[in-house]
């Protein structure tokens, strides 16, 4: 079983582990996923930088775990 994705998961690790993650992140307004800094940020840090609130972050993490 794959490791559960949390808001503390680094974006770089997420993108390596989940082939659909970039599409899901892009659809959520995180168009900077190709940025070299983004790979070291957590999902939560990236989302907060894009103006998302806790509720939005929780929904995104839930969607990422559904794969």
FENGINOR-V832161 format. One record per residue. N is the residue number from 1. PSI is psi in whole degrees, 0 to 359 (999 if undefined). BURIAL is + if it has 9 or more other C-alpha atoms within 8 Angstrom, else -. Layout:
# FENGINOR-V832161
N	PSI	BURIAL
N	PSI	BURIAL
This chain:
# FENGINOR-V832161
1	139	-
2	152	-
3	138	-
4	138	-
5	134	+
6	173	-
7	346	+
8	357	-
9	133	+
10	141	+
11	322	+
12	316	+
13	321	+
14	312	+
15	328	+
16	324	-
17	336	-
18	108	-
19	338	-
20	355	-
21	317	+
22	321	+
23	316	-
24	316	+
25	316	+
26	316	+
27	336	-
28	3	-
29	9	-
30	76	+
31	356	-
32	17	-
33	343	+
34	352	-
35	138	-
36	329	-
37	328	-
38	328	+
39	335	+
40	351	+
41	154	+
42	166	+
43	316	+
44	314	+
45	316	-
46	317	+
47	316	+
48	323	+
49	339	-
50	16	-
51	14	-
52	148	+
53	177	-
54	318	-
55	316	-
56	319	-
57	315	+
58	319	+
59	318	-
60	314	+
61	319	+
62	316	-
63	319	+
64	327	+
65	341	-
66	337	-
67	999	-
